[in-house]
Amino acid sequence: MKLSLFSESQSQEVIDLFKNVFSASENEIEGQVIAGFVEDLISTTNSQDLIGCVAFEKGIIVGCIFFSRFRVPSGQEAFILSPVAVATDVQGTGIGQKLIQYGLDYLRRLNVSLAFTYGDPSYYAKTGFEQINEGIVKAPCPLSQPIGWLAQSLEGKEIQAMAGSTRCVEALNDPSLW
Ligand SMILES: CC(C)(COP(=O)(O)OP(=O)(O)OC[C@H]1O[C@@H](n2cnc3c(N)ncnc32)[C@H](O)[C@@H]1OP(=O)(O)O)[C@@H](O)C(=O)NCCC(=O)NCCS
Protein backbone atom coordinates (compact mmCIF):
# COMPACT_ATOMS: atom_id res chain seq x y z
CA MET A 1 0.00 0.00 0.00
CA LYS A 2 1.24 3.47 -0.93
CA LEU A 3 0.15 6.73 0.69
CA SER A 4 0.28 10.18 -0.89
CA LEU A 5 -1.35 13.57 -0.87
CA PHE A 6 -4.51 13.98 -2.95
CA SER A 7 -4.25 15.87 -6.22
CA GLU A 8 -7.17 17.38 -8.13
CA SER A 9 -6.67 15.02 -11.07
CA GLN A 10 -7.84 12.21 -8.72
CA SER A 11 -11.18 13.94 -8.00
CA GLN A 12 -13.48 11.63 -9.98
CA GLU A 13 -11.82 8.45 -8.69
CA VAL A 14 -12.14 9.71 -5.12
CA ILE A 15 -15.78 10.81 -5.54
CA ASP A 16 -16.58 7.33 -6.92
CA LEU A 17 -14.78 5.71 -3.97
CA PHE A 18 -16.90 7.63 -1.44
CA LYS A 19 -20.06 6.85 -3.39
CA ASN A 20 -19.33 3.10 -3.51
CA VAL A 21 -18.14 2.79 0.09
CA PHE A 22 -21.12 4.61 1.62
CA SER A 23 -23.62 2.92 -0.73
CA ALA A 24 -22.33 -0.39 0.66
CA SER A 25 -22.04 0.62 4.32
CA GLU A 26 -25.30 2.64 4.50
CA ASN A 27 -27.41 2.78 1.33
CA GLU A 28 -27.39 4.26 -2.17
CA ILE A 29 -28.91 7.56 -1.12
CA GLU A 30 -26.23 8.05 1.54
CA GLY A 31 -23.63 7.14 -1.11
CA GLN A 32 -24.94 9.91 -3.33
CA VAL A 33 -25.09 12.42 -0.47
CA ILE A 34 -21.46 11.77 0.50
CA ALA A 35 -20.32 11.83 -3.14
CA GLY A 36 -22.03 15.24 -3.53
CA PHE A 37 -20.41 16.50 -0.34
CA VAL A 38 -16.93 15.40 -1.49
CA GLU A 39 -17.46 16.98 -4.91
CA ASP A 40 -18.46 20.22 -3.17
CA LEU A 41 -15.53 20.07 -0.77
CA ILE A 42 -13.05 19.69 -3.63
CA SER A 43 -14.61 22.30 -5.90
CA THR A 44 -15.45 25.06 -3.38
CA THR A 45 -12.53 24.93 -0.93
CA ASN A 46 -9.39 27.02 -1.45
CA SER A 47 -6.40 24.78 -2.03
CA GLN A 48 -4.62 26.09 1.09
CA ASP A 49 -7.67 25.13 3.17
CA LEU A 50 -7.96 21.53 1.97
CA ILE A 51 -5.62 18.57 2.45
CA GLY A 52 -6.55 15.19 1.06
CA CYS A 53 -4.63 11.95 1.49
CA VAL A 54 -5.04 8.81 -0.59
CA ALA A 55 -4.02 5.18 -0.21
CA PHE A 56 -3.20 3.13 -3.31
CA GLU A 57 -3.02 -0.54 -3.95
CA LYS A 58 -1.84 -1.69 -7.41
CA GLY A 59 -2.37 1.83 -8.73
CA ILE A 60 -5.99 2.00 -7.55
CA ILE A 61 -7.19 4.40 -4.83
CA VAL A 62 -8.49 2.25 -1.96
CA GLY A 63 -8.75 4.90 0.74
CA CYS A 64 -9.20 8.64 1.02
CA ILE A 65 -9.49 11.23 3.78
CA PHE A 66 -9.86 15.00 3.75
CA PHE A 67 -8.85 17.64 6.27
CA SER A 68 -10.30 21.14 5.84
CA ARG A 69 -9.41 24.33 7.64
CA PHE A 70 -11.27 25.00 10.86
CA ARG A 71 -11.15 28.47 12.41
CA VAL A 72 -11.11 28.49 16.20
CA PRO A 73 -11.36 31.53 18.52
CA SER A 74 -7.83 31.05 19.97
CA GLY A 75 -6.39 31.73 16.50
CA GLN A 76 -4.46 28.42 16.55
CA GLU A 77 -4.08 26.63 13.22
CA ALA A 78 -6.66 23.86 13.08
CA PHE A 79 -8.05 21.37 10.57
CA ILE A 80 -11.02 19.04 10.70
CA LEU A 81 -10.98 15.47 9.39
CA SER A 82 -14.05 14.60 7.30
CA PRO A 83 -14.91 12.43 5.47
CA VAL A 84 -13.03 9.12 5.60
CA ALA A 85 -13.53 6.09 3.35
CA VAL A 86 -11.72 2.80 2.79
CA ALA A 87 -12.80 0.51 -0.08
CA THR A 88 -15.24 -2.10 1.19
CA ASP A 89 -13.13 -5.13 0.19
CA VAL A 90 -10.03 -3.93 2.10
CA GLN A 91 -11.70 -2.53 5.24
CA GLY A 92 -10.34 -3.77 8.55
CA THR A 93 -6.79 -4.16 7.25
CA GLY A 94 -5.34 -1.03 8.85
CA ILE A 95 -5.58 1.30 5.84
CA GLY A 96 -7.88 3.82 7.55
CA GLN A 97 -5.60 4.18 10.56
CA LYS A 98 -2.44 4.44 8.42
CA LEU A 99 -4.06 7.11 6.22
CA ILE A 100 -5.19 9.17 9.23
CA GLN A 101 -1.76 8.87 10.85
CA TYR A 102 -0.12 9.95 7.58
CA GLY A 103 -2.43 12.99 7.39
CA LEU A 104 -1.83 13.95 11.02
CA ASP A 105 1.96 13.71 10.50
CA TYR A 106 1.64 15.98 7.46
CA LEU A 107 -0.38 18.53 9.49
CA ARG A 108 2.33 18.45 12.21
CA ARG A 109 4.96 19.25 9.59
CA LEU A 110 2.85 22.28 8.59
CA ASN A 111 2.83 23.35 12.28
CA VAL A 112 -0.91 22.87 12.59
CA SER A 113 -1.80 22.84 16.31
CA LEU A 114 -5.18 21.13 16.49
CA ALA A 115 -7.07 18.39 14.64
CA PHE A 116 -10.80 17.80 15.04
CA THR A 117 -13.23 15.23 13.74
CA TYR A 118 -16.82 14.08 14.21
CA GLY A 119 -17.45 10.35 14.30
CA ASP A 120 -17.19 7.11 16.22
CA PRO A 121 -15.07 7.83 19.34
CA SER A 122 -13.80 4.24 19.59
CA TYR A 123 -12.52 4.23 16.00
CA TYR A 124 -10.88 7.66 16.05
CA ALA A 125 -9.30 7.00 19.50
CA LYS A 126 -6.99 4.60 17.63
CA THR A 127 -5.32 7.63 16.02
CA GLY A 128 -5.24 9.87 19.09
CA PHE A 129 -8.61 11.65 19.02
CA GLU A 130 -10.46 12.19 22.28
CA GLN A 131 -13.96 13.32 23.06
CA ILE A 132 -14.17 17.05 23.52
CA ASN A 133 -16.83 19.01 25.30
CA GLU A 134 -18.37 21.97 23.47
CA GLY A 135 -17.48 23.98 26.60
CA ILE A 136 -13.83 23.61 25.45
CA VAL A 137 -14.31 24.22 21.71
CA LYS A 138 -17.69 24.76 20.07
CA ALA A 139 -18.68 22.75 17.01
CA PRO A 140 -19.54 24.79 13.90
CA CYS A 141 -23.13 23.42 13.69
CA PRO A 142 -25.51 21.88 16.25
CA LEU A 143 -24.41 18.29 16.89
CA SER A 144 -26.93 15.48 16.54
CA GLN A 145 -24.46 13.17 18.36
CA PRO A 146 -22.37 15.24 20.80
CA ILE A 147 -20.36 12.16 21.86
CA GLY A 148 -18.84 12.17 18.37
CA TRP A 149 -17.18 15.60 18.75
CA LEU A 150 -13.46 14.73 18.90
CA ALA A 151 -10.13 16.51 18.87
CA GLN A 152 -6.42 16.19 19.55
CA SER A 153 -3.52 18.54 20.06
CA LEU A 154 -0.77 17.94 17.49
CA GLU A 155 1.74 19.50 19.90
CA GLY A 156 1.12 17.09 22.76
CA LYS A 157 -0.48 19.79 24.88
CA GLU A 158 -3.84 19.94 26.60
CA ILE A 159 -6.49 21.73 24.55
CA GLN A 160 -7.36 24.95 26.34
CA ALA A 161 -10.98 26.05 26.62
CA MET A 162 -11.76 28.88 24.20
CA ALA A 163 -14.87 31.03 24.21
CA GLY A 164 -16.52 32.00 20.94
CA SER A 165 -17.76 30.41 17.78
CA THR A 166 -15.84 28.33 15.25
CA ARG A 167 -16.06 28.21 11.48
CA CYS A 168 -15.60 25.36 9.03
CA VAL A 169 -15.30 25.59 5.24
CA GLU A 170 -18.48 26.21 3.23
CA ALA A 171 -18.99 22.60 2.05
CA LEU A 172 -18.98 21.33 5.66
CA ASN A 173 -21.18 24.16 6.88
CA ASP A 174 -24.33 22.10 6.31
CA PRO A 175 -26.35 21.19 9.43
CA SER A 176 -27.46 17.90 7.85
CA LEU A 177 -23.84 16.65 7.99
CA TRP A 178 -23.68 17.19 11.76
C1 LIG B 1 -14.60 3.33 9.15
C2 LIG B 1 -13.47 3.05 8.16
C3 LIG B 1 -12.92 4.35 7.61
C4 LIG B 1 -12.35 2.33 8.94
O1 LIG B 1 -11.24 2.11 8.10
P1 LIG B 1 -10.58 0.68 8.03
O2 LIG B 1 -9.38 0.75 7.18
O3 LIG B 1 -11.63 -0.31 7.66
O4 LIG B 1 -10.20 0.43 9.57
P2 LIG B 1 -8.78 -0.01 10.13
O5 LIG B 1 -8.40 -1.31 9.47
O6 LIG B 1 -7.84 1.11 10.11
O7 LIG B 1 -9.14 -0.26 11.64
C5 LIG B 1 -9.80 -1.43 12.01
C6 LIG B 1 -10.25 -1.28 13.43
O8 LIG B 1 -11.26 -0.26 13.51
C7 LIG B 1 -12.50 -0.82 13.88
N1 LIG B 1 -13.51 -0.23 13.02
C8 LIG B 1 -13.59 -0.29 11.69
N2 LIG B 1 -14.68 0.39 11.26
C9 LIG B 1 -15.25 0.90 12.36
C10 LIG B 1 -16.39 1.70 12.56
N3 LIG B 1 -17.19 2.11 11.56
N4 LIG B 1 -16.68 2.03 13.83
C11 LIG B 1 -15.91 1.62 14.85
N5 LIG B 1 -14.82 0.86 14.72
C12 LIG B 1 -14.50 0.50 13.48
C13 LIG B 1 -12.37 -2.31 13.64
O9 LIG B 1 -13.18 -3.01 14.54
C14 LIG B 1 -10.90 -2.56 13.92
O10 LIG B 1 -10.67 -2.63 15.30
P3 LIG B 1 -9.46 -3.53 15.91
O11 LIG B 1 -8.18 -3.02 15.30
O12 LIG B 1 -9.56 -3.29 17.37
O13 LIG B 1 -9.79 -4.91 15.46
C15 LIG B 1 -13.90 2.12 6.99
O14 LIG B 1 -14.31 0.90 7.51
C16 LIG B 1 -15.00 2.74 6.14
O15 LIG B 1 -14.70 3.40 5.16
N6 LIG B 1 -16.28 2.48 6.48
C17 LIG B 1 -17.42 2.97 5.75
C18 LIG B 1 -17.49 4.49 5.70
C19 LIG B 1 -17.40 5.13 7.08
O16 LIG B 1 -18.08 4.73 8.02
N7 LIG B 1 -16.56 6.17 7.19
C20 LIG B 1 -16.34 6.86 8.45
C21 LIG B 1 -17.28 7.99 8.65
S1 LIG B 1 -16.86 9.44 7.68
The ligand as an SDF file (V2000), in Angstrom:
LIG
                    3D

 48 50  0  0  0  0  0  0  0  0999 V2000
  -14.6040    3.3340    9.1460 C   0  0  0  0  0  0  0  0  0  0  0  0
  -13.4690    3.0510    8.1640 C   0  0  0  0  0  0  0  0  0  0  0  0
  -12.9220    4.3540    7.6110 C   0  0  0  0  0  0  0  0  0  0  0  0
  -12.3470    2.3310    8.9390 C   0  0  0  0  0  0  0  0  0  0  0  0
  -11.2370    2.1130    8.1030 O   0  0  0  0  0  0  0  0  0  0  0  0
  -10.5800    0.6750    8.0260 P   0  0  0  0  0  0  0  0  0  0  0  0
   -9.3760    0.7500    7.1770 O   0  0  0  0  0  0  0  0  0  0  0  0
  -11.6290   -0.3120    7.6600 O   0  0  0  0  0  0  0  0  0  0  0  0
  -10.2010    0.4320    9.5670 O   0  0  0  0  0  0  0  0  0  0  0  0
   -8.7810   -0.0130   10.1290 P   0  0  0  0  0  0  0  0  0  0  0  0
   -8.4040   -1.3080    9.4740 O   0  0  0  0  0  0  0  0  0  0  0  0
   -7.8360    1.1080   10.1080 O   0  0  0  0  0  0  0  0  0  0  0  0
   -9.1380   -0.2640   11.6390 O   0  0  0  0  0  0  0  0  0  0  0  0
   -9.8000   -1.4260   12.0100 C   0  0  0  0  0  0  0  0  0  0  0  0
  -10.2530   -1.2780   13.4270 C   0  0  0  0  0  0  0  0  0  0  0  0
  -11.2570   -0.2620   13.5080 O   0  0  0  0  0  0  0  0  0  0  0  0
  -12.4960   -0.8210   13.8790 C   0  0  0  0  0  0  0  0  0  0  0  0
  -13.5090   -0.2300   13.0240 N   0  0  0  0  0  0  0  0  0  0  0  0
  -13.5940   -0.2930   11.6850 C   0  0  0  0  0  0  0  0  0  0  0  0
  -14.6800    0.3940   11.2640 N   0  0  0  0  0  0  0  0  0  0  0  0
  -15.2530    0.9020   12.3560 C   0  0  0  0  0  0  0  0  0  0  0  0
  -16.3920    1.6950   12.5640 C   0  0  0  0  0  0  0  0  0  0  0  0
  -17.1930    2.1090   11.5630 N   0  0  0  0  0  0  0  0  0  0  0  0
  -16.6770    2.0320   13.8300 N   0  0  0  0  0  0  0  0  0  0  0  0
  -15.9080    1.6200   14.8530 C   0  0  0  0  0  0  0  0  0  0  0  0
  -14.8180    0.8570   14.7190 N   0  0  0  0  0  0  0  0  0  0  0  0
  -14.5010    0.5010   13.4820 C   0  0  0  0  0  0  0  0  0  0  0  0
  -12.3690   -2.3100   13.6430 C   0  0  0  0  0  0  0  0  0  0  0  0
  -13.1820   -3.0090   14.5420 O   0  0  0  0  0  0  0  0  0  0  0  0
  -10.9000   -2.5630   13.9250 C   0  0  0  0  0  0  0  0  0  0  0  0
  -10.6650   -2.6260   15.3010 O   0  0  0  0  0  0  0  0  0  0  0  0
   -9.4650   -3.5330   15.9110 P   0  0  0  0  0  0  0  0  0  0  0  0
   -8.1760   -3.0170   15.3030 O   0  0  0  0  0  0  0  0  0  0  0  0
   -9.5620   -3.2900   17.3730 O   0  0  0  0  0  0  0  0  0  0  0  0
   -9.7890   -4.9120   15.4610 O   0  0  0  0  0  0  0  0  0  0  0  0
  -13.8990    2.1240    6.9910 C   0  0  0  0  0  0  0  0  0  0  0  0
  -14.3060    0.8990    7.5080 O   0  0  0  0  0  0  0  0  0  0  0  0
  -15.0030    2.7380    6.1370 C   0  0  0  0  0  0  0  0  0  0  0  0
  -14.6990    3.4020    5.1590 O   0  0  0  0  0  0  0  0  0  0  0  0
  -16.2760    2.4830    6.4850 N   0  0  0  0  0  0  0  0  0  0  0  0
  -17.4230    2.9740    5.7510 C   0  0  0  0  0  0  0  0  0  0  0  0
  -17.4860    4.4880    5.6980 C   0  0  0  0  0  0  0  0  0  0  0  0
  -17.4010    5.1280    7.0760 C   0  0  0  0  0  0  0  0  0  0  0  0
  -18.0840    4.7340    8.0210 O   0  0  0  0  0  0  0  0  0  0  0  0
  -16.5570    6.1720    7.1930 N   0  0  0  0  0  0  0  0  0  0  0  0
  -16.3410    6.8570    8.4480 C   0  0  0  0  0  0  0  0  0  0  0  0
  -17.2770    7.9870    8.6510 C   0  0  0  0  0  0  0  0  0  0  0  0
  -16.8640    9.4420    7.6840 S   0  0  0  0  0  0  0  0  0  0  0  0
  1  2  1  0
  2  3  1  0
  2  4  1  0
  2 36  1  0
  4  5  1  0
  5  6  1  0
  6  7  2  0
  6  8  1  0
  6  9  1  0
  9 10  1  0
 10 11  2  0
 10 12  1  0
 10 13  1  0
 13 14  1  0
 14 15  1  0
 15 16  1  0
 15 30  1  0
 16 17  1  0
 17 18  1  0
 17 28  1  0
 18 19  1  0
 18 27  1  0
 19 20  2  0
 20 21  1  0
 21 22  1  0
 21 27  2  0
 22 23  1  0
 22 24  2  0
 24 25  1  0
 25 26  2  0
 26 27  1  0
 28 29  1  0
 28 30  1  0
 30 31  1  0
 31 32  1  0
 32 33  2  0
 32 34  1  0
 32 35  1  0
 36 37  1  0
 36 38  1  0
 38 39  2  0
 38 40  1  0
 40 41  1  0
 41 42  1  0
 42 43  1  0
 43 44  2  0
 43 45  1  0
 45 46  1  0
 46 47  1  0
 47 48  1  0
M  END
$$$$
